[in-house]
Amino acid sequence: MVNRIFAKTVILALVAVSGCQTQQASNPIAFSRLTGDYWQIWTMQPDGSNMKQVTTSSSDKRYPVWPNNDGELLFRTNNNYVFKVNIDTGEESRILETLGLVGGAVPSPTGPELLLVRYRSQLKDSANLWVSKSIGENPKILTREAGLQYDPDWSPDGSRIAYICGHGYRTDELYVVDSDGKNKRRLTKNEAIEVLPAWSPDGRTIVYVSDVTGDYEISLMDANGGHRKRLTDTVGIDTRPCWSPNGKKIMFVSNRQGPLQLWVMNNDGSNSRKLTTGAPSMDPAWRRK
């Protein structure tokens, strides 16, 4: 009887692990790839297989993100317009047209809102964070500061926002603020530039990019700014980190072996390996759901 119970437990555990791996493998990666004369949006599986070009129109398209609506991607053009594209048909349509120049849009993990970087008038060195519905309804400003507030990312529960604030040369530092714009807190303070924060799926840590060593490398910190650890230390640029849905992997961009390509590593920085080859690739976005 004991052996039968043990065998059943092992089988259930194996099924659970298999299901987790299958779910993980089904979460594709969106990214930007230099395709002919333009950056286009592509997708692929987490192992680098099944690469598919999504956009084809004659303009640069960068920074894809996965909205809550299945079958679509959001991306930004080089003139700071935000579009959505149907993954199956390739049909593109602009959103947030009434809000002027928008430097990216990040969907809320808990609702229909988009977190935006909105430039003031035509001044590209001055921007604040806003939230809005995808069609531009009821936009609300979250930060009211001089300089640039950019690179925002929601915490997994939607309660906090990590972002970068810069007021001039080499002043870009990492901050966290509540989703209503209150309780702003600075997490980094040094002579380095910190950019591109991304919350881990469990909300406990934030991965980001810093040039504290004189070269852009990927680092990790607790969500309160403590226990900082550099994850990469190579010749060249390591940048644009994003988490796997289970938090065990971090995908990033590196030119350590030539042109910019997508790489993946364990969340402690170990076991780095390259996923893409050929044309330069950037801006990975791993679908969480």
Residue frames as qw, qx, qy, qz and C-alpha x, y, z in Angstrom:
[[0.000, 0.885, 0.466, 0.000, 0.00, 0.00, 0.00],
 [0.308, -0.788, 0.098, 0.523, 2.80, 2.41, 0.90],
 [0.401, -0.150, 0.597, 0.679, 4.54, 1.71, -2.42],
 [0.217, 0.610, 0.673, 0.358, 1.31, 2.34, -4.34],
 [0.120, -0.936, -0.264, 0.198, 0.78, 5.67, -2.57],
 [0.393, -0.598, 0.326, 0.617, 4.39, 6.67, -3.22],
 [0.387, 0.150, 0.684, 0.600, 4.11, 5.75, -6.91],
 [0.114, 0.800, 0.562, 0.174, 0.91, 7.77, -7.27],
 [0.249, -0.881, -0.049, 0.398, 2.56, 10.79, -5.61],
 [0.418, -0.346, 0.502, 0.674, 5.51, 10.60, -7.99],
 [0.302, 0.431, 0.704, 0.478, 3.22, 10.38, -11.01],
 [0.021, -0.913, -0.406, 0.032, 1.19, 13.40, -9.89],
 [0.343, -0.751, 0.167, 0.539, 4.36, 15.38, -9.33],
 [0.409, -0.076, 0.625, 0.661, 5.65, 14.52, -12.78],
 [0.192, 0.677, 0.642, 0.304, 2.34, 15.55, -14.35],
 [0.159, -0.930, -0.208, 0.256, 2.44, 18.86, -12.48],
 [0.384, -0.554, 0.378, 0.635, 6.01, 19.55, -13.61],
 [0.368, 0.218, 0.709, 0.561, 5.18, 18.58, -17.19],
 [0.096, 0.830, 0.539, 0.107, 2.15, 20.88, -17.18],
 [0.250, -0.863, 0.012, 0.439, 4.24, 23.76, -15.85],
 [0.398, -0.306, 0.551, 0.666, 6.88, 23.24, -18.55],
 [0.294, 0.478, 0.712, 0.422, 4.22, 23.05, -21.26],
 [0.023, -0.928, -0.361, 0.094, 2.60, 26.26, -20.05],
 [0.344, -0.717, 0.231, 0.561, 6.00, 27.95, -19.89],
 [0.407, -0.062, 0.661, 0.628, 6.90, 26.84, -23.40],
 [0.236, 0.656, 0.666, 0.266, 3.61, 28.14, -24.80],
 [0.101, -0.914, -0.162, 0.358, 4.38, 31.72, -23.74],
 [0.701, 0.493, 0.168, 0.487, 5.99, 33.29, -26.83],
 [0.395, -0.488, 0.023, 0.778, 8.52, 36.11, -27.10],
 [0.404, 0.873, 0.240, 0.130, 7.85, 39.28, -29.08],
 [0.534, -0.496, 0.185, 0.660, 10.87, 41.28, -30.22],
 [0.376, 0.867, -0.088, -0.314, 12.19, 43.76, -32.77],
 [0.748, -0.086, 0.494, 0.436, 14.37, 42.51, -35.62],
 [0.107, 0.629, -0.333, -0.695, 16.12, 44.46, -38.36],
 [0.633, 0.343, 0.690, 0.074, 14.31, 43.23, -41.46],
 [0.477, 0.651, 0.334, 0.487, 15.56, 44.74, -44.69],
 [0.227, 0.483, -0.082, 0.842, 15.62, 48.51, -44.17],
 [0.444, -0.559, 0.040, -0.700, 13.33, 48.63, -41.12],
 [0.086, -0.122, 0.869, -0.472, 12.91, 47.27, -37.63],
 [0.621, -0.203, -0.475, -0.589, 9.90, 44.96, -37.63],
 [0.591, -0.345, 0.523, -0.509, 8.05, 43.08, -34.90],
 [0.569, 0.177, -0.788, -0.156, 8.59, 39.33, -34.74],
 [0.758, -0.429, 0.297, -0.393, 7.58, 36.51, -32.40],
 [0.537, 0.331, -0.775, 0.030, 9.26, 33.22, -31.48],
 [0.844, -0.421, -0.327, -0.062, 9.16, 30.44, -28.92],
 [0.464, -0.848, 0.254, -0.021, 11.30, 30.72, -25.77],
 [0.800, -0.239, 0.424, 0.352, 13.86, 28.31, -27.22],
 [0.060, -0.547, 0.427, 0.718, 14.34, 30.52, -30.29],
 [0.243, 0.172, 0.876, 0.378, 12.26, 28.33, -32.62],
 [0.154, 0.680, 0.708, 0.115, 9.26, 29.16, -34.79],
 [0.145, -0.391, -0.008, 0.909, 10.29, 32.73, -35.62],
 [0.258, 0.656, 0.670, 0.233, 7.49, 34.65, -37.32],
 [0.140, 0.043, 0.071, 0.987, 7.42, 38.16, -38.76],
 [0.078, 0.622, 0.700, -0.343, 4.31, 40.05, -37.57],
 [0.190, 0.858, 0.127, -0.460, 4.62, 43.54, -39.12],
 [0.676, 0.235, 0.461, 0.524, 5.61, 44.43, -42.68],
 [0.230, 0.941, 0.232, 0.087, 4.80, 48.11, -43.33],
 [0.623, 0.429, -0.099, 0.647, 7.61, 50.49, -44.30],
 [0.194, -0.820, 0.207, -0.497, 8.53, 52.12, -40.99],
 [0.304, 0.275, -0.791, 0.454, 10.60, 51.30, -37.92],
 [0.726, -0.498, -0.205, -0.427, 8.68, 49.47, -35.20],
 [0.333, 0.335, -0.722, 0.505, 10.16, 48.88, -31.75],
 [0.155, -0.164, 0.650, -0.725, 9.40, 47.98, -28.12],
 [0.564, -0.257, -0.623, -0.477, 6.59, 45.39, -28.47],
 [0.247, -0.149, 0.717, -0.635, 4.45, 44.63, -25.43],
 [0.222, -0.283, -0.909, -0.209, 1.71, 42.08, -24.86],
 [0.409, -0.269, 0.103, -0.866, -1.67, 43.63, -23.98],
 [0.455, -0.023, 0.766, -0.453, -4.32, 41.75, -22.04],
 [0.763, 0.432, 0.087, -0.473, -6.19, 41.13, -25.28],
 [0.678, -0.133, 0.668, 0.276, -5.00, 37.85, -26.84],
 [0.631, 0.516, 0.495, 0.300, -3.96, 37.96, -30.46],
 [0.225, 0.943, 0.043, 0.243, -2.54, 41.51, -30.41],
 [0.663, -0.188, -0.143, 0.710, 0.72, 43.30, -29.75],
 [0.011, 0.989, 0.089, -0.115, 1.42, 46.94, -29.02],
 [0.721, 0.010, 0.111, 0.684, 4.49, 48.68, -30.40],
 [0.069, -0.873, -0.057, 0.479, 5.97, 52.13, -30.85],
 [0.675, 0.626, 0.140, 0.364, 7.21, 53.82, -33.99],
 [0.595, -0.036, -0.111, 0.795, 10.28, 56.05, -34.19],
 [0.026, -0.441, -0.106, -0.891, 8.08, 59.17, -34.21],
 [0.057, 0.025, 0.705, -0.707, 6.53, 58.22, -30.83],
 [0.675, -0.048, -0.173, -0.716, 3.19, 56.93, -32.04],
 [0.373, -0.147, 0.880, -0.256, 1.69, 53.82, -30.47],
 [0.616, 0.152, -0.501, -0.589, 0.05, 51.10, -32.60],
 [0.689, -0.125, 0.670, -0.246, -1.55, 47.75, -32.09],
 [0.396, 0.371, -0.701, -0.462, -1.18, 44.88, -34.52],
 [0.922, -0.030, 0.159, -0.350, -3.17, 41.70, -35.02],
 [0.404, -0.493, 0.748, 0.184, -0.66, 38.85, -34.80],
 [0.644, 0.236, 0.723, 0.087, -2.54, 36.66, -37.29],
 [0.507, 0.766, 0.381, 0.110, -3.46, 39.21, -39.95],
 [0.541, 0.007, 0.079, 0.837, -0.73, 41.84, -39.51],
 [0.003, 0.799, 0.377, 0.468, -3.36, 44.61, -39.51],
 [0.404, -0.122, -0.351, 0.836, -2.03, 47.71, -37.75],
 [0.119, -0.823, -0.382, -0.404, -3.99, 50.59, -36.21],
 [0.233, 0.355, -0.381, 0.821, -2.84, 53.59, -34.21],
 [0.475, -0.680, -0.556, 0.053, -4.08, 54.11, -30.64],
 [0.440, -0.638, -0.227, 0.590, -3.85, 57.04, -28.22],
 [0.420, 0.496, 0.313, 0.692, -3.95, 59.53, -31.09],
 [0.173, -0.897, -0.229, -0.335, -5.47, 62.27, -28.91],
 [0.674, -0.698, -0.008, 0.243, -2.54, 62.19, -26.47],
 [0.176, 0.914, -0.356, -0.084, 0.16, 63.48, -28.80],
 [0.501, 0.517, -0.682, 0.131, 3.65, 62.01, -28.57],
 [0.836, -0.435, 0.197, -0.270, 3.70, 58.88, -26.43],
 [0.216, 0.606, -0.764, 0.049, 6.93, 57.06, -25.61],
 [0.292, 0.055, -0.952, 0.073, 5.49, 53.61, -25.14],
 [0.666, -0.309, 0.006, -0.679, 2.48, 52.05, -23.43],
 [0.163, 0.175, -0.941, 0.240, 2.53, 49.33, -20.76],
 [0.606, -0.390, -0.482, -0.499, -0.74, 47.45, -20.05],
 [0.453, -0.479, 0.501, -0.560, -1.81, 47.12, -16.43],
 [0.207, 0.112, -0.972, 0.009, -1.61, 43.53, -15.10],
 [0.067, 0.307, 0.833, -0.455, -4.94, 43.97, -13.30],
 [0.315, 0.696, 0.443, -0.469, -7.16, 46.14, -15.50],
 [0.610, 0.659, 0.374, 0.232, -7.70, 47.93, -18.82],
 [0.058, -0.966, 0.105, 0.231, -5.37, 50.89, -18.14],
 [0.779, 0.414, -0.068, 0.467, -2.21, 51.68, -20.05],
 [0.488, -0.732, 0.041, 0.474, 0.81, 53.22, -18.34],
 [0.580, 0.733, 0.164, 0.315, 2.26, 55.87, -20.65],
 [0.449, -0.373, 0.056, 0.810, 5.28, 58.09, -21.09],
 [0.293, 0.839, 0.433, 0.147, 3.75, 61.28, -22.43],
 [0.476, 0.048, 0.040, 0.877, 5.94, 64.07, -23.78],
 [0.012, 0.766, 0.348, -0.540, 5.03, 67.66, -22.99],
 [0.385, 0.820, -0.095, -0.413, 4.28, 69.49, -26.25],
 [0.810, 0.540, -0.213, 0.084, 7.20, 68.90, -28.63],
 [0.112, -0.770, 0.585, -0.230, 9.90, 68.80, -25.94],
 [0.887, 0.076, -0.454, -0.048, 11.44, 65.35, -26.11],
 [0.410, 0.227, -0.655, 0.593, 13.60, 66.02, -23.04],
 [0.296, -0.108, 0.466, -0.827, 10.50, 66.54, -20.87],
 [0.590, -0.160, -0.662, -0.434, 7.98, 63.78, -20.13],
 [0.414, -0.275, 0.606, -0.621, 5.82, 62.47, -17.31],
 [0.028, -0.100, -0.994, -0.045, 3.97, 59.26, -16.54],
 [0.549, 0.010, -0.001, -0.836, 0.24, 58.99, -17.29],
 [0.280, 0.143, 0.948, -0.047, -2.42, 56.30, -17.22],
 [0.477, 0.288, -0.155, -0.816, -5.19, 56.01, -19.80],
 [0.808, 0.256, 0.501, -0.178, -7.58, 53.63, -21.48],
 [0.602, -0.012, 0.585, 0.544, -6.26, 52.28, -24.77],
 [0.319, 0.678, 0.487, 0.448, -8.35, 54.68, -26.83],
 [0.266, 0.305, -0.120, 0.907, -7.16, 57.67, -24.80],
 [0.427, -0.707, -0.393, -0.403, -10.13, 58.03, -22.45],
 [0.579, -0.804, -0.037, -0.127, -9.73, 59.85, -19.14],
 [0.692, 0.325, -0.377, 0.523, -5.94, 60.26, -19.16],
 [0.538, -0.841, -0.040, -0.042, -4.53, 60.98, -15.69],
 [0.387, 0.694, -0.477, 0.377, -1.09, 62.31, -14.89],
 [0.857, -0.395, -0.291, 0.157, 0.93, 60.44, -12.23],
 [0.622, -0.313, -0.053, 0.716, 4.15, 62.44, -12.05],
 [0.171, 0.959, 0.179, 0.136, 4.57, 66.20, -12.30],
 [0.602, -0.597, 0.210, 0.487, 8.28, 66.82, -12.52],
 [0.297, 0.833, -0.351, -0.308, 10.81, 68.57, -14.70],
 [0.107, -0.471, 0.853, 0.198, 13.01, 66.41, -16.89],
 [0.607, 0.123, -0.659, -0.427, 12.24, 62.93, -18.10],
 [0.600, -0.164, 0.677, -0.395, 10.21, 60.26, -16.33],
 [0.668, 0.395, -0.474, -0.417, 10.42, 57.12, -18.47],
 [0.411, 0.217, -0.885, 0.030, 10.91, 53.32, -18.70],
 [0.557, -0.279, 0.410, -0.666, 7.90, 52.52, -16.45],
 [0.463, -0.002, -0.873, -0.152, 6.87, 49.03, -15.40],
 [0.685, -0.464, -0.038, -0.560, 3.94, 47.87, -13.25],
 [0.251, -0.297, 0.868, -0.309, 4.43, 45.63, -10.24],
 [0.154, -0.111, -0.942, -0.276, 2.64, 42.29, -10.80],
 [0.044, -0.556, -0.776, 0.295, -0.27, 43.29, -8.53],
 [0.159, 0.692, 0.403, 0.577, -0.61, 46.70, -10.22],
 [0.417, -0.835, -0.310, 0.181, -0.08, 48.60, -6.97],
 [0.369, -0.743, 0.221, 0.512, 3.32, 50.14, -7.72],
 [0.676, 0.726, 0.027, 0.122, 5.31, 51.46, -10.65],
 [0.636, -0.425, 0.255, 0.592, 9.06, 51.35, -11.14],
 [0.502, 0.828, 0.172, 0.183, 10.46, 54.00, -13.46],
 [0.632, -0.023, -0.001, 0.774, 13.48, 56.16, -14.28],
 [0.017, -0.974, -0.202, 0.105, 13.75, 59.85, -13.49],
 [0.658, 0.036, 0.121, 0.742, 16.40, 62.04, -15.12],
 [0.017, -0.944, -0.217, 0.248, 17.03, 65.78, -14.78],
 [0.195, 0.899, -0.364, -0.147, 20.12, 66.17, -16.90],
 [0.568, 0.526, -0.631, 0.041, 23.46, 64.57, -17.73],
 [0.497, 0.115, -0.815, 0.275, 24.00, 61.26, -15.86],
 [0.313, -0.195, 0.485, -0.793, 21.18, 61.82, -13.38],
 [0.718, -0.073, -0.461, -0.517, 19.01, 58.86, -14.44],
 [0.098, -0.219, 0.854, -0.461, 18.02, 56.97, -11.30],
 [0.376, -0.270, -0.850, -0.254, 15.45, 54.31, -10.40],
 [0.321, -0.137, 0.381, -0.856, 12.30, 55.24, -8.47],
 [0.159, -0.351, -0.918, -0.089, 9.14, 53.49, -7.30],
 [0.288, -0.050, 0.154, -0.944, 5.75, 55.17, -6.87],
 [0.413, 0.302, 0.785, -0.350, 2.27, 53.94, -5.99],
 [0.275, 0.355, 0.741, 0.499, -0.06, 53.48, -8.95],
 [0.006, 0.894, 0.448, 0.003, -1.98, 56.61, -7.90],
 [0.378, 0.726, -0.095, 0.566, 1.18, 58.72, -8.10],
 [0.463, -0.814, 0.181, -0.300, 1.75, 58.88, -4.31],
 [0.793, -0.507, 0.329, 0.074, 4.58, 57.70, -2.05],
 [0.666, 0.676, -0.283, 0.138, 7.43, 58.23, -4.47],
 [0.715, -0.606, 0.315, 0.151, 10.68, 56.59, -3.35],
 [0.420, 0.756, -0.497, -0.077, 14.17, 56.71, -4.83],
 [0.979, -0.176, 0.096, 0.022, 15.95, 53.34, -4.99],
 [0.801, 0.122, 0.046, 0.584, 19.32, 54.25, -6.52],
 [0.055, -0.996, 0.052, 0.044, 21.67, 57.17, -5.94],
 [0.722, -0.312, 0.347, 0.511, 25.10, 57.15, -7.55],
 [0.028, 0.633, -0.361, -0.684, 27.13, 58.49, -10.45],
 [0.216, 0.025, 0.891, 0.399, 25.91, 55.77, -12.80],
 [0.509, 0.072, -0.255, -0.819, 22.97, 55.71, -15.17],
 [0.290, 0.116, 0.927, -0.207, 20.21, 53.25, -14.24],
 [0.488, 0.198, -0.290, -0.799, 17.52, 52.40, -16.80],
 [0.624, 0.071, -0.654, -0.423, 14.96, 49.78, -17.89],
 [0.302, -0.196, 0.787, -0.501, 13.59, 48.41, -14.60],
 [0.642, -0.066, -0.587, -0.488, 11.42, 45.29, -14.78],
 [0.612, -0.374, 0.466, -0.519, 9.55, 43.67, -11.88],
 [0.053, 0.130, -0.989, -0.039, 9.94, 39.97, -11.26],
 [0.476, -0.314, -0.642, -0.512, 6.68, 37.98, -11.55],
 [0.536, -0.475, -0.656, 0.240, 6.54, 37.53, -7.76],
 [0.118, -0.919, -0.139, -0.350, 7.05, 41.26, -7.13],
 [0.739, -0.609, -0.037, 0.285, 10.03, 40.72, -4.85],
 [0.543, -0.359, 0.310, 0.693, 12.86, 41.95, -7.07],
 [0.431, 0.866, 0.053, -0.247, 13.57, 44.39, -9.88],
 [0.732, 0.017, 0.355, 0.581, 16.04, 43.76, -12.69],
 [0.183, 0.958, 0.055, -0.215, 17.55, 46.82, -14.33],
 [0.757, 0.417, 0.017, 0.503, 20.49, 48.10, -16.41],
 [0.346, -0.909, 0.070, 0.223, 23.37, 50.16, -15.00],
 [0.673, 0.610, -0.214, 0.359, 26.67, 51.52, -16.31],
 [0.545, -0.819, 0.179, -0.028, 28.27, 51.66, -12.85],
 [0.800, -0.250, 0.372, 0.398, 31.22, 49.66, -14.22],
 [0.022, -0.566, 0.413, 0.713, 31.61, 51.94, -17.24],
 [0.197, 0.036, -0.827, -0.525, 29.73, 49.45, -19.42],
 [0.666, -0.148, 0.008, -0.731, 26.02, 48.68, -19.50],
 [0.225, 0.071, -0.965, 0.117, 25.36, 45.54, -17.46],
 [0.609, -0.444, -0.441, -0.489, 22.27, 43.89, -15.97],
 [0.063, 0.212, -0.722, 0.656, 21.75, 44.04, -12.21],
 [0.517, -0.482, -0.669, -0.229, 19.16, 42.87, -9.71],
 [0.026, -0.249, 0.510, -0.823, 17.85, 44.41, -6.48],
 [0.018, -0.442, -0.837, 0.322, 15.14, 43.79, -3.94],
 [0.046, 0.730, 0.538, 0.420, 11.95, 45.75, -4.58],
 [0.347, -0.909, -0.178, 0.148, 12.92, 48.09, -1.72],
 [0.291, 0.899, -0.298, 0.136, 16.35, 48.81, -3.26],
 [0.520, -0.643, 0.559, -0.058, 18.41, 46.45, -1.12],
 [0.745, -0.143, 0.634, 0.151, 20.72, 43.50, -1.89],
 [0.535, 0.751, -0.195, -0.333, 21.97, 44.70, -5.27],
 [0.701, -0.213, 0.626, 0.268, 23.74, 42.17, -7.43],
 [0.331, 0.600, -0.452, -0.570, 25.29, 42.46, -10.88],
 [0.878, 0.144, 0.424, -0.167, 24.14, 39.57, -13.09],
 [0.806, 0.511, 0.101, 0.282, 26.34, 40.20, -16.15],
 [0.320, -0.820, 0.305, 0.364, 29.94, 41.33, -16.50],
 [0.764, 0.243, 0.454, 0.388, 31.10, 41.10, -20.09],
 [0.192, -0.293, 0.314, 0.882, 32.79, 43.23, -22.74],
 [0.095, -0.302, -0.655, -0.686, 30.04, 45.02, -24.66],
 [0.414, -0.184, 0.121, -0.883, 26.45, 45.94, -23.87],
 [0.180, -0.296, -0.937, 0.047, 23.98, 43.83, -21.89],
 [0.220, 0.052, 0.136, -0.965, 20.59, 45.54, -21.81],
 [0.602, -0.040, -0.258, -0.755, 16.78, 45.35, -22.04],
 [0.023, 0.053, -0.975, 0.214, 16.08, 42.54, -19.55],
 [0.670, -0.174, -0.111, -0.713, 12.69, 40.86, -19.27],
 [0.415, -0.252, 0.802, -0.347, 11.47, 38.01, -17.07],
 [0.293, -0.103, -0.898, -0.311, 10.12, 34.62, -17.98],
 [0.566, -0.486, -0.285, -0.602, 6.56, 34.05, -16.69],
 [0.835, -0.418, -0.351, 0.069, 7.80, 31.82, -13.86],
 [0.259, -0.934, 0.228, -0.089, 10.64, 34.17, -12.89],
 [0.867, -0.297, 0.300, 0.264, 13.35, 31.56, -13.38],
 [0.642, 0.222, 0.342, 0.649, 14.85, 33.06, -16.54],
 [0.035, 0.819, 0.042, -0.571, 15.79, 36.54, -17.73],
 [0.664, 0.495, 0.368, 0.423, 15.97, 37.37, -21.42],
 [0.187, -0.821, 0.067, 0.535, 18.17, 40.26, -22.50],
 [0.641, 0.760, 0.002, 0.108, 20.00, 41.89, -25.41],
 [0.577, -0.629, 0.342, 0.393, 23.77, 41.70, -25.85],
 [0.614, 0.753, -0.231, -0.045, 26.45, 42.45, -28.43],
 [0.560, -0.632, 0.531, 0.072, 29.11, 40.38, -26.63],
 [0.637, -0.035, 0.691, 0.339, 29.53, 38.22, -29.74],
 [0.230, 0.184, 0.572, 0.766, 28.92, 40.76, -32.49],
 [0.254, -0.367, -0.314, -0.838, 25.60, 42.34, -33.53],
 [0.424, -0.157, 0.490, -0.745, 22.87, 42.80, -30.93],
 [0.516, -0.090, -0.797, -0.301, 21.04, 39.53, -30.33],
 [0.708, -0.486, 0.034, -0.512, 18.64, 38.03, -27.81],
 [0.344, 0.262, -0.844, 0.317, 20.14, 35.99, -24.98],
 [0.732, -0.528, -0.187, -0.388, 18.66, 34.18, -22.00],
 [0.292, 0.345, -0.749, 0.485, 20.14, 33.33, -18.58],
 [0.484, -0.472, -0.713, 0.185, 19.07, 32.00, -15.21],
 [0.212, -0.906, -0.205, -0.305, 17.75, 34.59, -12.77],
 [0.641, -0.690, 0.106, 0.319, 21.06, 34.46, -10.87],
 [0.161, 0.855, -0.382, -0.312, 23.05, 35.36, -13.99],
 [0.446, -0.325, 0.809, 0.202, 24.31, 31.85, -14.72],
 [0.508, 0.239, 0.804, 0.199, 24.06, 29.77, -17.90],
 [0.306, 0.673, -0.050, -0.671, 23.83, 32.55, -20.50],
 [0.492, 0.105, 0.756, 0.419, 23.09, 31.42, -24.04],
 [0.168, 0.300, -0.279, -0.897, 22.27, 33.14, -27.31],
 [0.542, 0.395, 0.686, -0.282, 18.84, 32.61, -28.86],
 [0.577, 0.783, 0.189, -0.135, 18.96, 34.59, -32.11],
 [0.546, -0.259, 0.443, 0.663, 21.54, 34.90, -34.87],
 [0.379, 0.512, 0.547, 0.543, 21.81, 36.77, -38.15],
 [0.021, 0.680, 0.187, 0.709, 20.07, 40.13, -38.36],
 [0.068, 0.167, -0.554, 0.813, 20.24, 42.28, -35.17],
 [0.466, -0.548, -0.643, -0.263, 17.40, 41.65, -32.71],
 [0.069, 0.207, -0.444, 0.869, 16.26, 43.74, -29.73],
 [0.435, -0.185, 0.123, -0.873, 13.43, 44.60, -27.32],
 [0.333, -0.128, -0.931, -0.077, 12.33, 41.18, -26.02],
 [0.515, -0.210, 0.250, -0.792, 8.90, 40.91, -24.38],
 [0.170, -0.011, -0.985, 0.033, 7.96, 37.56, -22.82],
 [0.540, -0.391, -0.331, -0.668, 4.21, 37.04, -22.64],
 [0.185, -0.291, 0.728, -0.593, 3.26, 36.50, -19.00],
 [0.629, 0.126, 0.548, -0.537, -0.19, 34.90, -19.49]]
